[in-house]
Amino acid sequence: MKIIVKNKSELPIYEQIEEQIKAQILDGTITEDEQLPSIRQLAKDLKISVITTTRVYNDLSDEGFIISVAGKGYFVAPRNNELLRERMLCEMEEGLEKAVSSGRNAGLSDEQIMAALKQFLED
């Protein structure tokens, strides 16, 4: 599992980690039933607080991406592809709504916003 934390990101550290783990689960980089690093190990590897990694794992567990097995650790949850897909679609729509709103606030036309999205997709 590869995670990169950017201190200059607009996203809080826990959100950066959550998004990267979700993406790796969804694209199959981290497979179903695969054991994740312990909370303490992940905190040590990323040089962050145990409180932060605890929040990450709790959030991912609440969202159904991972499960906790008492005495054994955290594992990638069995895939319910439709549920995960729906959650990710909702997140994408929220991001697009924010992007369109920001573009319009900046005075961009719908065509300019679409061109920016197209350019983003091509990169």
C-alpha beads as a LAMMPS data file, in Angstrom:
LAMMPS data file: protein, C-alpha beads

123 atoms
122 bonds

1 atom types
1 bond types

-500.0 500.0 xlo xhi
-500.0 500.0 ylo yhi
-500.0 500.0 zlo zhi

Masses

1 110.0

Atoms # bond

1 1 1 0.000 0.000 0.000
2 1 1 1.504 3.271 -1.123
3 1 1 0.307 6.510 0.455
4 1 1 1.690 9.984 -0.131
5 1 1 0.840 12.739 2.339
6 1 1 1.227 16.283 1.071
7 1 1 1.586 18.899 3.776
8 1 1 0.650 21.677 1.359
9 1 1 -2.590 20.011 0.253
10 1 1 -5.903 21.721 0.904
11 1 1 -7.233 18.410 2.225
12 1 1 -6.577 17.406 5.831
13 1 1 -4.105 14.554 6.209
14 1 1 -6.756 12.038 7.229
15 1 1 -8.791 12.789 4.083
16 1 1 -5.717 12.420 1.865
17 1 1 -5.048 8.995 3.347
18 1 1 -8.702 7.913 3.175
19 1 1 -9.007 8.915 -0.474
20 1 1 -5.831 7.082 -1.433
21 1 1 -6.851 3.890 0.378
22 1 1 -10.349 4.029 -1.162
23 1 1 -8.873 4.507 -4.631
24 1 1 -6.487 1.563 -4.146
25 1 1 -9.347 -0.646 -2.960
26 1 1 -11.548 0.347 -5.877
27 1 1 -8.850 -0.137 -8.509
28 1 1 -7.792 -3.484 -7.045
29 1 1 -4.324 -2.442 -5.896
30 1 1 -5.414 -3.478 -2.403
31 1 1 -7.443 -6.661 -2.746
32 1 1 -10.456 -8.007 -0.905
33 1 1 -9.542 -9.619 2.447
34 1 1 -6.017 -8.133 2.326
35 1 1 -4.721 -7.143 5.737
36 1 1 -3.888 -3.479 6.206
37 1 1 -1.019 -2.211 8.355
38 1 1 -1.879 -1.785 12.014
39 1 1 -2.929 1.675 13.137
40 1 1 0.394 2.172 14.890
41 1 1 2.427 0.853 11.957
42 1 1 0.650 3.120 9.476
43 1 1 1.185 6.107 11.782
44 1 1 4.875 5.221 12.080
45 1 1 5.293 4.677 8.319
46 1 1 3.633 7.990 7.450
47 1 1 5.141 9.855 10.412
48 1 1 1.732 11.017 11.612
49 1 1 -0.344 10.738 14.750
50 1 1 -1.969 7.480 15.845
51 1 1 -5.114 9.577 16.362
52 1 1 -5.096 10.441 12.654
53 1 1 -4.692 6.839 11.521
54 1 1 -7.385 5.741 13.967
55 1 1 -9.759 8.263 12.403
56 1 1 -8.865 7.028 8.914
57 1 1 -9.580 3.402 9.780
58 1 1 -12.771 4.275 11.675
59 1 1 -14.072 6.331 8.742
60 1 1 -13.189 3.624 6.214
61 1 1 -14.853 1.035 8.419
62 1 1 -17.993 3.171 8.800
63 1 1 -18.140 3.522 5.005
64 1 1 -17.809 -0.223 4.472
65 1 1 -14.395 -0.233 2.812
66 1 1 -12.603 -2.123 5.593
67 1 1 -13.527 -4.325 8.529
68 1 1 -11.938 -4.822 11.922
69 1 1 -11.284 -8.351 13.122
70 1 1 -10.747 -8.462 16.888
71 1 1 -7.198 -9.467 17.748
72 1 1 -6.123 -9.626 14.107
73 1 1 -6.392 -6.125 12.674
74 1 1 -8.039 -4.411 9.730
75 1 1 -8.848 -6.043 6.409
76 1 1 -10.324 -4.888 3.112
77 1 1 -14.036 -5.653 3.268
78 1 1 -15.637 -8.051 0.818
79 1 1 -16.589 -5.988 -2.178
80 1 1 -20.102 -4.796 -2.596
81 1 1 -19.239 -3.134 -5.892
82 1 1 -22.580 -1.431 -6.353
83 1 1 -22.504 0.183 -2.906
84 1 1 -18.893 1.339 -3.280
85 1 1 -19.564 2.604 -6.793
86 1 1 -22.570 4.590 -5.566
87 1 1 -20.525 6.196 -2.782
88 1 1 -17.749 7.158 -5.155
89 1 1 -20.260 8.525 -7.674
90 1 1 -21.787 10.694 -4.956
91 1 1 -18.338 12.024 -4.000
92 1 1 -17.560 12.747 -7.645
93 1 1 -20.821 14.650 -8.092
94 1 1 -20.098 16.748 -5.003
95 1 1 -16.640 17.565 -6.370
96 1 1 -18.019 18.475 -9.784
97 1 1 -20.664 20.692 -8.200
98 1 1 -17.971 22.535 -6.271
99 1 1 -15.763 22.840 -9.367
100 1 1 -18.595 24.223 -11.502
101 1 1 -19.565 26.678 -8.781
102 1 1 -15.944 27.846 -8.449
103 1 1 -15.655 28.215 -12.230
104 1 1 -18.820 30.262 -12.429
105 1 1 -17.702 32.424 -9.496
106 1 1 -14.497 33.057 -11.445
107 1 1 -16.571 34.252 -14.391
108 1 1 -16.006 31.245 -16.642
109 1 1 -18.628 30.253 -19.191
110 1 1 -20.050 26.729 -19.244
111 1 1 -17.965 26.084 -22.355
112 1 1 -14.782 27.145 -20.566
113 1 1 -15.655 24.927 -17.602
114 1 1 -16.290 21.980 -19.937
115 1 1 -12.983 22.641 -21.714
116 1 1 -11.167 22.646 -18.371
117 1 1 -12.833 19.358 -17.404
118 1 1 -11.933 17.824 -20.756
119 1 1 -8.313 18.945 -20.330
120 1 1 -8.256 17.477 -16.823
121 1 1 -9.556 14.146 -18.125
122 1 1 -6.907 14.048 -20.844
123 1 1 -4.022 14.607 -18.398

Bonds

1 1 1 2
2 1 2 3
3 1 3 4
4 1 4 5
5 1 5 6
6 1 6 7
7 1 7 8
8 1 8 9
9 1 9 10
10 1 10 11
11 1 11 12
12 1 12 13
13 1 13 14
14 1 14 15
15 1 15 16
16 1 16 17
17 1 17 18
18 1 18 19
19 1 19 20
20 1 20 21
21 1 21 22
22 1 22 23
23 1 23 24
24 1 24 25
25 1 25 26
26 1 26 27
27 1 27 28
28 1 28 29
29 1 29 30
30 1 30 31
31 1 31 32
32 1 32 33
33 1 33 34
34 1 34 35
35 1 35 36
36 1 36 37
37 1 37 38
38 1 38 39
39 1 39 40
40 1 40 41
41 1 41 42
42 1 42 43
43 1 43 44
44 1 44 45
45 1 45 46
46 1 46 47
47 1 47 48
48 1 48 49
49 1 49 50
50 1 50 51
51 1 51 52
52 1 52 53
53 1 53 54
54 1 54 55
55 1 55 56
56 1 56 57
57 1 57 58
58 1 58 59
59 1 59 60
60 1 60 61
61 1 61 62
62 1 62 63
63 1 63 64
64 1 64 65
65 1 65 66
66 1 66 67
67 1 67 68
68 1 68 69
69 1 69 70
70 1 70 71
71 1 71 72
72 1 72 73
73 1 73 74
74 1 74 75
75 1 75 76
76 1 76 77
77 1 77 78
78 1 78 79
79 1 79 80
80 1 80 81
81 1 81 82
82 1 82 83
83 1 83 84
84 1 84 85
85 1 85 86
86 1 86 87
87 1 87 88
88 1 88 89
89 1 89 90
90 1 90 91
91 1 91 92
92 1 92 93
93 1 93 94
94 1 94 95
95 1 95 96
96 1 96 97
97 1 97 98
98 1 98 99
99 1 99 100
100 1 100 101
101 1 101 102
102 1 102 103
103 1 103 104
104 1 104 105
105 1 105 106
106 1 106 107
107 1 107 108
108 1 108 109
109 1 109 110
110 1 110 111
111 1 111 112
112 1 112 113
113 1 113 114
114 1 114 115
115 1 115 116
116 1 116 117
117 1 117 118
118 1 118 119
119 1 119 120
120 1 120 121
121 1 121 122
122 1 122 123
